C-alpha cells in the first residue's frame, strides 16, 4: 500500500481531510500566509483517491459530489507514541492508522480493508472508534470497537428492509488491526439474528467496576433497534461476549422508519430500590436531513438487566423486546398538568413504563447528534428543516433541549409564564443548519461554558457584586445555565461566596 506524501508544507500539522481538494487549498493558503516559516509536514492521500486529483471539480455538480476522507479522526496515545485513526466515512470502507509521533515523518501502521476478508461486512466507515481494553482468556488486549458502518443502499430506502453490509460490530486489536471478535446476524463469533441493519454510529461502552476492562456495549442501527452486549472478561470463544436486541423503536411504515446514526449516552442510576442504566438517544435520518415524512423521537430506556443475574450468573435481558409502547409518552408534558385528575392519571401510567419518549412535534424535526447526560439532565439537539429546495444541503435551524433525566420534563420555566410546559424543554439556536455535538468548555473552573457550534454560553447562574442574579441574554443561555444548577463555593483567593453544585 503506497500513499502520496506531499512534502515541504507549511507548519500546519494536518493528517486527515474531508475532501482532498479542500485540504490542499487550505494548506496552500496557510503556506502563503506563513511562507517564511515553512517546514516539512505532510498531507497523506490514500492511493484510491489519487486519480481524483486530476478530475475537473469545476464540472462537479452538487448531485455528483465526490467524497473522499469524510470520517472521524481520533488520536490515541500509547507511551511515547501518538497514533491517528481515520475512517473514510462516505469516501469508502477502510480505516487507516498512522504513527504521527514525528509530524515530519508519519508512517502507516496498518489498514483495515473493508468489504473483503475478515472485514467483508464492513460498510462505509462512519463509526467513530471506541478504544478500551478487554481480557481474552489470560491476555489483556487494547481494543478498537467499531460499528459495521453504513450501507449506501439506505440512501434510497423509505421502508425498513435488511442491509447487505454494515450489520455487524467488530472488536479489533487496536495495536495491530487484527480482528478479535465479530458480532453479526450470520457467520460471526456471536450470531444475533436481529442484526439486520447497518450500524454507522459509535459503540457506547461501560466499564462498570473501573478495572480498566469494558463490561458492556450498547449499539443502535439504521432500523431503529438498540442492542446490549455483555463482556465476560477472562473468558474465550462463545463465552466472551453475550448479548441481544433489547429495544425495537423503529417500524415498518414510512413514518416509523426511524434510524439511529449516533451512539447513545449512558449513566448508572440508583433510583429507590431499583438500579439501572439510563440509555438516552434520539432518531433521525442523517442522510436526508430535509425529510419530513418520519416521526422521529427521543428516548430514555431504563435497562435494569445489567444489575440482575440469571441462574448461570449471566446478566439478564428483557423478557420481550422493548417497543415505543413500553415507554411513557411525555410529549404533552402531562406530568405537570394543571388539571389534577389528568396529572394523577399521567403519573399512574408513567409508573408502569420502562422509560419515556418525546415524539418530536415539528414536521421533519430529528436528532442528528449524540446526547449528553449531565447532573441527571439530558442535553440534546434537534434539527428542523426549513425547505426541500436542495437535497444535499441542510437549510433550517437547530434546537437545544434540556430535560429531566427521570421523567423527560422541562427543567425550568424558560418563557417565565408561570407554567412548566413542553415548549420550555428547548431553546431555538441562532445558527442555521445542523448543530454540532455539545461541548463543555472549562476554561474557568467556576464558569464552564456550553458550546454548540459557534454559540457558547455560561453553564452556571452568575451573580453581580450585590448578590443579584445576572439575567441571561437569550433562551439558549437561560436553558444552559440549568445544566449545572446553582453552585456555592468559597474561593481561597478572594474568600468570596460563589455558587457551587449542591
Secondary structure as UniProt FT lines:
FT   STRAND          4..6
FT   HELIX           20..33
FT   HELIX           35..37
FT   STRAND          43..45
FT   HELIX           47..54
FT   HELIX           57..59
FT   HELIX           62..64
FT   STRAND          73..78
FT   TURN            79..80
FT   STRAND          81..87
FT   HELIX           89..91
FT   STRAND          94..99
FT   TURN            103..104
FT   STRAND          107..113
FT   TURN            114..115
FT   HELIX           117..119
FT   TURN            120..121
FT   STRAND          130..136
FT   TURN            137..138
FT   STRAND          139..147
FT   STRAND          149..150
FT   HELIX           152..156
FT   STRAND          168..173
FT   TURN            174..176
FT   STRAND          179..184
FT   STRAND          190..191
FT   TURN            193..194
FT   STRAND          204..206
FT   TURN            208..209
FT   STRAND          216..220
FT   TURN            222..223
FT   STRAND          225..231
FT   TURN            233..234
FT   HELIX           237..239
FT   STRAND          241..248
FT   TURN            254..256
FT   STRAND          265..271
FT   TURN            272..273
FT   STRAND          274..282
FT   HELIX           286..288
FT   TURN            289..290
FT   STRAND          297..303
FT   HELIX           305..307
FT   TURN            311..312
FT   HELIX           324..326
FT   STRAND          328..329
FT   TURN            331..332
FT   HELIX           334..336
FT   HELIX           340..351
FT   STRAND          355..359
FT   TURN            363..364
FT   STRAND          372..374
FT   TURN            375..376
FT   STRAND          377..385
FT   TURN            391..392
FT   STRAND          396..404
FT   TURN            405..407
FT   TURN            414..415
FT   HELIX           422..425
FT   STRAND          426..432
FT   STRAND          439..441
FT   TURN            445..446
FT   STRAND          449..452
FT   TURN            453..454
FT   STRAND          455..458
FT   TURN            465..466
FT   HELIX           475..480
FT   TURN            481..482
FT   STRAND          489..490
FT   TURN            492..494
FT   STRAND          497..498
//
